[in-house]
Amino acid sequence: MHNFDVGPEQYSGYGEPEPDAPRKHSTFSLIAMIVVVAVVGVAALGLIFWALGFLFSLAGVILKVAILAAVAAFVWRRCSHRWSRDRV
């Protein structure tokens, strides 16, 4: 059989690409790959931002409770300190 040069890909006489020839992807497969990567990327970024939002929300609630507890402890100490001076 003859070995013809038929363009960018080198084919053997049997219609199969040579093992060392670069593989060309079809336009559809490239478009499908771009769409899949974009969808997975958007989903991953959405999940990451949702998780960060949840963590910052949780940190905000903890900070609010801590500030409320600190103010309550300060007021309690001021009030109980006055009462202890008045009793003596």
Salt bridges, closest charged atoms under 4 A:
none
